[in-house]
Amino acid sequence: MEVAGRLDRLRAALGAAGCDVLVVAHLTNVRYLTGFSGSAATLLVLPDGAVLVTDGRYEEQAADELAAVGVEAELFVGRTLAAQTDELRTRLAGVARVGLEADHVTWAEQRRFADVVTGDLVPTEHLVEELRAVKDPGEVARIEAACAIADEALAAVLPQLDAGPTETAFAAVLEAEMRARGADDISFDTIVASGPNGSRPHHQPSSRRIEPGDLVVIDFGALVEGYHSDMTRTVPVGGVGALDGTQRRMLEVVTAAQAAGVAAVAAGLPVAGVDAACRAVIDEAGWGDAFVHGTGHGVGLDIHEAPGVNGTSAASLVAGQVVTVEPGVYLPGHGGVRVEDTVVVTPDGCRPLTCAPKP
């Protein structure tokens, strides 16, 4: 991945954000900028350098990970929080404007930095997240690897639906299959929502047994080297012929809506246009009120990141962004249908990264 140049790109944005130095406390942003994957760190982005402050647990790991990606940053290992705070105080002495990540700093942390700096604290918003929104080829490769693991794992376990497992049991075997195929972890808590439970978009797997004629919403992902995948398939147990008329129509409409949304993805297109393409199909079917969430989101080091794919966004898509397209219809008493793919935006369209077949 092209990690080493990210700090320079961030420095170029500091002046417009009204700060001379940026304190990066959000661990995902620290990882993006330095490659460090530990659970405790603060990164100071200075005009002519950077300092990664961490604790004794990560002395060797931090040095190795920074060197592995070619990031030139000083490493300070403080054995105590007091030692780390003293280092921050020394480094920030005399800095007129110190930026803090407003979305990620708690009130307690803000008070701590107010005692550390002599200049002004400046709240900043989305400086690193805006850089993260466009992926480099190495990032796309990792997301694609996670997607391939998810595709393969689903194919391996789908036949087990016919045996009538519980939702919880099916989620467990799917997660185990992803790990067995090389995933470092799951991307998020797996959703398996069968029959009437499908009308709840974020249903937690339960002891309900999956039955013939059920629509089963399966929303899951794999994690590879910090990068996520995200995919949803709605599976008719016993085949489409086992569904009633309403269920069959739901599956047809949502599948068509998702295809329309994917077809609309291209660099330069307003994000809201993808949302509109999906909603037009569902609205025409008379189920607009049953599509109760946004159409998608960015995917990367976080499972939900910029850009949000919804009707209120004023942003436009950019080549290299990785987004989901995931319309759904949820009807109490009938269940739910959601179909989702992760795609990478290209100049003239998109390339799907999740490729599992759809019913």
C-alpha positions in Angstrom: 0.0 0.0 0.0 1.1 3.6 -0.6 1.2 4.6 3.1 4.3 6.7 3.2 2.8 9.7 1.2 -0.3 10.0 3.3 1.2 12.3 5.9 2.3 14.8 3.3 -1.2 14.8 1.8 -2.6 15.4 5.3 -0.2 18.2 6.0 -1.3 20.0 2.9 -4.8 20.2 4.3 -3.9 21.6 7.8 -3.7 25.2 6.8 -7.2 25.3 5.4 -8.4 23.6 8.5 -7.0 26.4 10.6 -4.3 24.4 12.5 -0.6 24.1 12.5 -0.4 20.7 14.0 -2.9 17.9 14.1 -3.4 15.4 17.0 -4.7 12.2 15.6 -6.2 10.1 18.4 -8.6 7.9 16.4 -6.8 4.6 16.1 -8.2 3.8 12.6 -6.8 7.1 11.4 -3.5 6.4 13.1 -3.3 3.0 11.3 -4.1 4.6 7.9 -1.4 7.2 8.3 1.4 5.0 9.9 0.5 1.3 9.5 0.5 1.0 13.3 -2.3 -1.5 14.4 -2.0 -1.4 18.1 -4.7 -0.5 20.6 -3.1 2.6 22.1 -1.5 5.5 20.3 -1.5 9.3 19.6 0.0 10.6 16.4 1.2 14.2 16.2 1.4 15.5 12.6 3.9 18.3 12.6 4.8 20.7 9.7 8.1 18.9 9.2 7.6 15.5 10.8 5.5 13.2 12.9 5.6 11.6 16.3 3.8 8.4 17.3 3.3 8.2 21.0 2.4 4.8 22.5 3.1 2.6 25.5 5.5 -0.2 26.4 3.4 -3.0 25.0 3.9 -1.8 21.5 7.6 -0.7 21.4 8.7 -3.4 19.0 5.5 -3.7 17.1 5.3 0.0 16.4 8.8 0.2 15.2 8.3 -2.8 12.9 5.0 -1.6 11.4 6.3 1.9 10.7 9.4 0.5 9.0 7.3 -2.0 7.0 5.4 0.7 5.2 8.2 3.2 5.0 6.7 5.9 7.3 9.3 8.3 8.7 8.0 9.2 12.1 9.6 9.4 15.5 8.5 6.9 18.0 8.1 7.7 21.7 7.3 5.0 24.1 5.9 6.2 27.4 5.6 3.7 30.2 3.0 5.7 31.9 0.2 8.0 30.8 2.0 10.8 32.7 5.2 10.2 30.6 3.2 10.3 27.4 1.4 13.5 28.4 4.7 15.1 29.2 6.0 14.2 25.8 2.9 15.7 24.1 3.4 18.9 26.2 7.0 19.2 25.1 6.2 18.6 21.4 3.2 21.1 21.4 4.9 23.9 23.3 4.7 27.1 21.4 2.3 25.8 18.7 -0.3 28.4 18.1 -3.1 26.2 16.7 -3.4 22.6 17.7 -6.1 20.6 15.8 -8.1 17.9 17.5 -10.4 15.4 15.7 -13.8 16.6 16.8 -15.6 13.4 15.9 -13.3 11.2 17.9 -12.0 13.2 21.0 -14.0 12.8 24.2 -14.7 15.7 26.5 -12.2 14.2 29.0 -9.5 14.1 26.3 -10.3 17.6 25.2 -9.8 18.8 28.8 -6.5 16.8 28.9 -5.2 18.6 25.8 -6.4 21.9 27.1 -3.9 21.4 30.0 -1.2 20.3 27.7 -1.1 23.0 24.9 -0.3 26.7 25.3 -2.0 27.7 22.1 -5.5 27.3 20.8 -7.3 24.0 20.4 -9.0 23.9 16.9 -11.8 21.3 16.2 -11.3 19.6 12.9 -13.7 17.4 10.9 -13.0 14.5 8.6 -9.5 15.5 7.5 -8.1 12.0 7.5 -11.5 10.4 6.6 -11.5 12.5 3.4 -8.1 11.0 2.4 -9.3 7.5 3.3 -12.4 7.7 1.1 -10.3 7.1 -2.1 -8.5 3.8 -1.9 -5.1 3.0 -3.5 -4.6 -0.2 -5.3 -3.2 -2.0 -2.3 -6.3 -1.1 -0.3 -8.6 -2.3 -3.0 -6.6 -5.6 -3.2 -7.1 -6.2 0.5 -10.8 -5.4 0.3 -11.1 -7.7 -2.7 -9.4 -10.5 -0.9 -11.8 -10.1 2.0 -14.7 -10.2 -0.4 -13.4 -13.3 -2.1 -13.2 -15.1 1.3 -16.8 -14.1 2.0 -18.0 -15.3 -1.4 -16.3 -18.7 -1.0 -17.4 -19.2 2.6 -21.1 -18.5 1.7 -20.9 -21.0 -1.1 -19.5 -23.6 1.2 -22.2 -23.3 3.9 -25.3 -22.5 1.9 -26.3 -26.2 1.5 -26.7 -26.4 5.3 -29.8 -24.2 5.2 -31.8 -27.1 3.9 -31.1 -29.0 7.1 -32.9 -26.4 9.2 -30.2 -24.9 11.4 -31.0 -22.2 13.9 -30.0 -18.7 12.8 -27.3 -18.7 15.5 -25.9 -22.0 14.3 -25.8 -20.9 10.7 -24.1 -17.6 11.6 -21.5 -19.6 13.6 -20.6 -21.9 10.7 -20.4 -19.1 8.2 -18.0 -17.1 10.5 -15.9 -20.2 11.1 -15.7 -20.9 7.4 -14.4 -17.3 6.7 -11.7 -17.7 9.4 -10.8 -21.1 8.0 -10.3 -19.5 4.6 -7.9 -16.9 5.8 -10.0 -14.1 7.3 -8.3 -12.4 10.3 -11.8 -11.8 11.8 -15.3 -11.0 10.8 -16.1 -7.5 9.7 -19.1 -7.1 12.0 -21.7 -9.2 13.9 -23.2 -11.5 11.3 -26.9 -11.0 10.5 -29.0 -14.1 9.8 -32.7 -13.2 9.7 -35.1 -15.9 8.6 -38.8 -15.8 7.9 -40.6 -13.1 9.9 -37.3 -12.0 11.5 -36.3 -10.6 8.1 -38.4 -7.6 8.5 -35.9 -6.3 11.1 -32.9 -5.0 9.1 -30.4 -5.5 11.9 -31.9 -8.6 13.5 -29.5 -10.5 15.7 -29.4 -14.3 15.0 -31.7 -16.2 17.3 -32.7 -19.7 18.2 -35.4 -19.7 15.5 -35.0 -22.7 13.1 -34.8 -21.9 9.4 -37.6 -23.6 7.5 -38.5 -24.3 3.9 -40.3 -21.3 2.3 -38.3 -18.8 4.4 -36.5 -15.9 3.0 -33.2 -15.7 4.9 -31.3 -12.4 4.9 -27.6 -13.1 5.4 -25.5 -9.9 5.9 -21.8 -10.6 6.7 -18.2 -9.8 5.9 -14.6 -10.8 6.4 -11.6 -8.8 7.6 -8.2 -9.0 5.9 -5.2 -7.0 7.2 -7.6 -4.4 8.7 -9.8 -4.1 5.6 -13.5 -5.1 5.5 -15.9 -6.7 3.1 -19.6 -6.4 3.2 -22.2 -8.4 1.4 -25.9 -9.4 1.8 -27.7 -12.2 0.1 -31.4 -13.1 0.6 -31.8 -16.8 0.1 -35.2 -18.6 -0.5 -35.0 -21.9 1.4 -36.3 -24.6 -1.0 -35.9 -22.3 -4.0 -37.9 -19.5 -5.4 -40.8 -21.9 -6.0 -41.2 -22.4 -2.3 -42.0 -18.7 -1.7 -45.5 -17.2 -1.6 -46.4 -14.5 -4.2 -45.5 -11.6 -2.0 -42.2 -13.0 -1.0 -41.3 -13.8 -4.6 -42.3 -10.3 -5.7 -40.1 -8.8 -2.9 -37.1 -10.7 -4.1 -37.7 -9.7 -7.7 -38.1 -6.0 -6.9 -35.1 -5.7 -4.5 -32.9 -7.6 -6.9 -33.9 -5.3 -9.7 -33.4 -2.2 -7.5 -30.0 -3.3 -6.5 -29.0 -3.9 -10.1 -30.2 -0.5 -11.0 -28.2 1.1 -8.2 -25.0 -0.8 -9.3 -25.5 0.3 -12.9 -25.8 3.9 -11.8 -22.4 3.9 -10.0 -19.7 5.8 -11.9 -17.1 8.5 -11.1 -18.6 12.0 -11.2 -22.2 10.8 -10.5 -23.9 12.4 -7.5 -24.0 9.9 -4.7 -27.7 10.7 -4.3 -28.2 9.4 -7.8 -27.4 5.8 -6.8 -29.9 6.1 -4.0 -32.5 7.5 -6.4 -31.9 4.7 -8.9 -32.7 2.0 -6.2 -35.7 3.9 -4.8 -37.3 4.4 -8.2 -37.7 0.7 -8.7 -39.0 0.1 -5.1 -41.3 3.1 -5.3 -42.8 1.8 -8.5 -43.6 -1.5 -6.8 -45.5 0.4 -4.1 -43.0 -0.4 -1.3 -41.1 2.9 -1.0 -42.1 3.2 2.7 -40.6 -0.3 3.3 -37.1 0.8 2.2 -36.2 2.2 5.6 -32.4 2.8 5.4 -29.8 4.4 3.2 -28.6 2.7 0.0 -25.0 2.2 1.1 -21.8 3.4 2.5 -18.1 3.4 2.0 -16.0 0.4 3.1 -12.4 0.2 4.1 -10.6 0.2 7.4 -14.0 0.8 8.9 -17.1 -1.1 7.9 -19.0 2.2 7.6 -17.0 5.1 6.3 -17.3 7.9 3.7 -19.0 8.3 1.4 -22.5 7.7 2.7 -24.7 6.6 -0.2 -28.1 8.2 0.6 -30.5 10.7 -0.8 -29.3 13.6 1.4 -25.6 13.5 0.3 -24.3 16.4 -1.8 -21.1 14.5 -2.7 -20.2 12.9 -6.0 -18.5 9.6 -6.5 -14.8 9.5 -7.2 -12.8 6.8 -8.9 -11.2 4.6 -6.3 -13.9 4.8 -3.7 -15.3 1.5 -2.5 -19.0 1.6 -1.6 -21.9 -0.8 -1.0 -25.2 -0.8 -2.8 -27.8 -2.4 -0.6 -31.5 -1.6 -1.0 -34.1 -3.5 1.0 -37.8 -4.1 1.6 -39.1 -5.1 5.0 -42.7 -6.2 5.5 -43.8 -7.4 8.9 -45.5 -10.7 8.6 -43.7 -11.5 5.3 -40.1 -10.9 6.2 -37.5 -8.9 4.4 -35.2 -8.8 1.4 -31.9 -7.0 1.2 -29.3 -7.5 -1.6 -25.9 -5.9 -1.3 -22.6 -5.8 -3.1 -19.4 -4.0 -2.4 -18.1 -2.3 -5.6 -15.1 -0.1 -6.5 -15.9 3.0 -8.4 -14.2 3.3 -11.9 -14.1 6.3 -14.3 -16.9 4.8 -16.4 -18.8 2.6 -13.9 -17.8 0.2 -11.2 -16.3 -3.2 -10.6 -18.1 -5.6 -8.2 -15.8 -7.0 -5.5 -18.5 -9.3 -4.1 -19.6 -11.9 -6.6 -21.7 -14.5 -4.9 -24.7 -15.6 -7.1 -28.1 -14.0 -6.4 -31.3 -16.2 -6.5 
